[in-house]
Amino acid sequence: MTINQPTIHRRRLRTAVGVLFFMAGLSFSSWTSRIPTIQHNLNLSYAAWGAVLFALPVGLMCSLPFSGWIITKIGSKRLLLGAILLYGITLLAIGLAQTPFQLIACLLVYGFAGNAANISVNTQAVATEGLYSKPIMASFHGLWSLGGFTGAGIGAFMISHEIGTFHHFVLILAVLITGVIIFSQNLYNDTDSIKKTTEPRLSFRAIVKLFIPLLTLGTIAFCSMICEGAMFDWSGIYFKNVILAPPARLGFGFAAFMCTMALGRFVADKFADRFGLKRTLQLSGILTVTGLLIAVVFPYFFTAIIGFLLVGAGVCSVVPMVYSVAGKSKTMSPGVAITVVSTIGFIGFLVGPPVIGFIASIATLRASFIFIALMGAGVVAIATKAKL
């Protein structure tokens, strides 16, 4: 996507898009930081919790046809602003949920809003990257991770001071509303350019040829985001039930993961520019597998921390790299291309955690983390065979 508005200020645009990435990460990690609390309050087993978490990917799938259609009608700016506000409001509703069915209903909407926000904010990022002569996509995702790290820290503070989930989420919603009010005017309004764009009518065979490269990118994102989702939803429980960490240290593993994921994304663009996309993805998968195996084979506090650090470094560059490639598609609009790739990837992000719950219920939580390591190996295998 190329921005044709001569009056747009690229630094203001980059700042605004970066803030929206940060707020999306803040919202999601605020939810994940309270997962052990919510699971405990509802007294749910591994299998039951896994079933509840399936509401997120269901909401995502419901969002897919809507987001792909609406972004071509109202543009990514309007969709992003509406989705991020719905994200925060639904987060507040999660804090009020008293039964599994209420939580499932909230998570359905939360997954819907999350996917819409993900697609639209990445479309804005691709447009912003077009104003620069260097790749900057990973830095945006670094801000998402930084928001996630901040959310994890706030969550740990709230838990340690015994502040309720609802009051915690009220604060997060206030931050989201403030951010939207301040930075919304600096986002790129792509409504006019979208109206001028018409997608060519293609045969079924031509459509298949167009989507095969996107399916490859989406599958890579899918494998990596299964690993990422596992860290978000199960790292605290892993440290509690496998590592047997004291309550004050339950969030250390997640914090370690978020730290290297955030820092890695700020250097991933330069690394990929020097060594190429294929090598970057291969190294990412290797680091992910190594980190998970360390945490499984050596289930001790400090070794698990090291393992989670490596996992964060491994997953940090995969998603921004494949989104950037998809957004530069010359055969379809960036919004549609990103919708395809991000949705396939986000399915992994949301399906992975409940699958872990089911594996843990019939085997052990450590066994389920071995399954996640296999997904990291999948990134290496697909990236090696793919034409990137």
N, C-alpha and C positions, 0 to 999 in steps of 0.2 A: 504494500500500500504506500502510495506517495502522497504526501500532503501538499495540496495546491494553494492553500490559503497563505498569501504573502505576509499577512499581518500577524501570523501566529509566532509566539516567542518560544523557541525550542527549549530553553532552560526552564521556563515556567511550566511548559507542557510536561517535561521530564519529571519535574518535581511533583506535579499533581498526580501523574500516573504512578510514580513511586510511592506517594502517600497512600493511594488506593490499594496498591499491592500490600503495603505495610498493614493497613487496616483489615484486609482480608485475612492475612496471616494471624493478626491479633485475635480476630473473632474465632477462627477455627481452633487455635491453640488454647483459647480460653475454655472452649468446650472440652477439649481433650484433657486439659489440666484437672478438670473436675470429674473425669470418668471414674476413678477409683471411689470417689465420694458418692457419686450417683449410683454406681453398681452396688455399693455397700448399703445405701439407704433403701434401695429397692430389693435387696437380698436376692440377687439373681446369680445363678450358677454360670459357669463358662459357656455352656451350650445355650442357655436362655439369653445371656448377654449377647452372644453371637447372633442369635435370632433378632434381637432388638436392633443391633447394628445394621442388619440387612435393610432397614428402612432408609438408610442414607443412599445406597446405590439405587434403590427403587425410585426415590425422589429425583436422583440424578437422571435416570433413564426417562422419567416423565418430562424432565427439563429439556432433553435433547431436541425433540422436534420443535418445541416452543422456541428455544433459544436460536436454533438455526434459522427459523422463519422470522422471528421478531427483530433480529439484528439487521436483517435486510430491509425492514420497514421503518424502524425508528432510529437505527444507528447504535453504535456501541456505547456512546456516551450516555444516552438516556437509559439504556438497558443496565449499564454499570451502576448508575446512581440508584435506580430502583432496586436492583438486586442486592447492593451492599446494605441498603437500609432494611430490606426484608431479612437479610442475613442477621443483622443485629436484633431486630424485633423478635425473630424466631428464637434466637439465643436466649433472650429474656423469657420466652415461653418455656424453653427447656428447663430453666431454673425454677419454674412453677410446677412442672410435671410431678404428680404424686403417684402415678401408677404406670406400669409398663406400656399400657395402651396409649396413655396420654403422651408418654415419651416417644413412642413410635410415630404418632401423628406429627409431633413437633419435628422429629428427625426427617420425616418425608419432606416437609416444607424446607427444612434446613438444607437437605441435599439438593433440592430444586434450586434454591437461591444460590447455593454455593457454586453449582455448575454454571449458572447464568453469569454470576460475577466472574468466574474463572475465564469463560470464553470472552466476555466483553473487555476485561482488563488486559488480556493478552492481545486482543485486537488493537487496543489503544497503544500497547507497547510496541507492536510491529510498526504502527504508523509513526511512532516517535523514533524508533530505530532508523527509519527511512530518512530522517533529517540529519543523521550522523554518518560519517565515513568509516565508522568502526562498529563492531558488534557491541551492543549494550544490554541485550535481552537478559543475560544471566544476572546482571546487577539488579534488575527489577525483581527477579526471583530471590535475589539475596535480601532485598527489602521485605519480601514476603516472609522469608525465614527469620529475619530480624524481628518482624512483628510477632512471629511464632515464639521466638526466644523471649521477647518481652512479655507475651501472654503467659508463657510458662512461669516466668518469674513472678508476675502478678498473682497467678494462681497459687504458687507456693506460699507467697505472703499471705493470701487470703486464708488458705488452709491452716497455716501455722498460727494465725490469729483467730481461728475458729469463726471466720466471717462466712455467712451463708452463701450458697450458690446464687440465689436470686439477687442479693445485694451486690455480689461480685459482678454479675452480668448487667446490672443497671449501670454500673460504672463504664463497662465496655460499650454499651449502647450509646451512652453520652459522648464517648470519644468518637464513635463512628459518625454520629449526627454532626458533631463539631467539625470533623474533617470534611464531610460532604459540603457543609455550608461554606467553609473557607476556600476549598480547592476546586469545587465543581466548575466554576467559571473558566478555569484554565485548561480543562480537558478539550480534546479535539472533537469538534462537532462534525461527524462524517455523514450526516443525513443527506446533504446535497449531493455528495459524491456517490453515495449508494444509489440514489434515485436515478443518476445518470448511467449507472452500470447495469447492463443487461447480460445475463448468463446465456451463452449460446445453447441452442437445442442440440443435444447429442444422442447418438445411438446408444443402445445398451452396452455394446462392446467398447465404445469410446469411453463411456462412463467408468467401466471396469478398469480400463487402462489408466484413467486419471486417478482412481482411488487406490490402486495397488501401492504406489509409493507412500501414500498417506497411511495405509494400513500397516506398512512396515514401521513407519515412524510411531504410529499409535501403539503397536505391539511392544516396541522398545520402552515407550513411556509406561505402558501397562505393567510390565515386569518391574521396572524401577519403582513405580508408585505403589505397588504392593508392599515393597520393602519400606517405603516411606510411611505408608499408612500403618504398618505394623509398629513402627517406632512411636507414632502419635498415640495410637489407641492401646498398646499393650506394653510399652516400656515401663510404665509405672507399676503395672501389675506384675511384670516379670521381675522387677527389683523387689517387689513385696513378697512374692510367693516362691521364687526360685533363688534369688540372691539373698533373700531374708534380710534385706536392709532395714535399719530402724526407720520409723515414720519420718523423721526429719530429713532422711536421705533418699526417700522414694523418688523424688524428682530429679536426682542427680544424673541418672542415665539419659533421660529425655533432654535435660539441659546440655549434656555433652554432645548428644546427637545434633541438637539445634545449633550449637555453637559452631561446629565444623561445617555444617550445611550452610549456615549463613556466611561464614568467612570464605568458604570455598567458592560460593557463587560470585563473590566480588573479584575473584582472580580467574574464574573459569573462562571468561571471554578471551583473555590474553592467552591462556593455555591452549584453547581450541584453535585460536588464530595461528599459533606457532606449530602445533603438532597435528592439527587436523581433527575433523569431527570423529572419524572412525577410531583413532587411537584414544581420543578423549572418552568415548563411550566404552571402549574395551577396558581402560584403566578404571573407569567408574564401576563397572561390574565386578572387577577383581577385588577392589577395595570393599565393596559391599559384601561379597561372599566371605572374604577374610575376616571382616569385623564380626559378622554374625556367627561364624564358626568359633571364633575366639570366645564370644559370650556364651556359646552353648557348651563347648568342651571344657572351658574353665569358668564355671559359674560362681565366681567370687567378685566382690565389690570392685576392686581396682581393675581386674582383667575385663570385667564387663564394661566398665567405663571406657577402657581402651578400645574394646570392640565397638561400642556405640559411637565413639569418635570416628572410627574408620568407616562405619556405615554412613554417617553424616557426610564425610568427605566423598564417599562413593556416589551417593544419590544426588549430590548438589548440582551437578552440571547436566544431567540427562534431560530433565524436563525442559529447561530453558533452551537447550540446543535443538531439540526436536520441534519445539514450538516455533523457534526462529526460522528453521528450514521450511516448515509448513506454511508460515505466514508469508513467505516469499514465493509461493506457488504462482506460476505464470498461466495456469490453466483454469483457475477459479479464484474467487474473491478471498482475501485473507480471512474474513470472518467465517466463511464456510469451511475453509481448509482447517483453521484452528478448531472449529467446532468438532470436526471429525476426529482429529488427533487428540485434542484435549479430553474429549468425552471417552474415547477408548482408554486413555491413560487414567482418567479420574475414576473409571470403573474399577481399575486395579487398586486405586487408593482407597476406595470405599468397600469393595468386595473382600479385599485381603483380610482386614481385621475380623469380620465374622467367620471367615474360613479358618483363621487361626483358633478362634473359639471352639469350633467344632472339632478340629484336630486335637486340641488340648483336652477336650472332654472325653475323647476315646483313647488318647495316648497320654502325652504330657505336654506342658507348655514348651519345654525345650525341644521336643520333637517338632512342634509347629514352627519353631524358629529355623529348624533345618529346612523345612519346606520353603520358608522365605529366602533362605540362602540359595536354593535352586532357582528362584526367580532372578536373583542377581546374576547367576550363571547364564540365565537366558539372555540377559542384556549383552553379555560378552559374545554368545553364540550368534545372535541375530545381527549384531553390529559387524561381526567378522564376515558374515556371508552377504550382507546387504551392500548395495551399491550406493555409497554415501559420498 
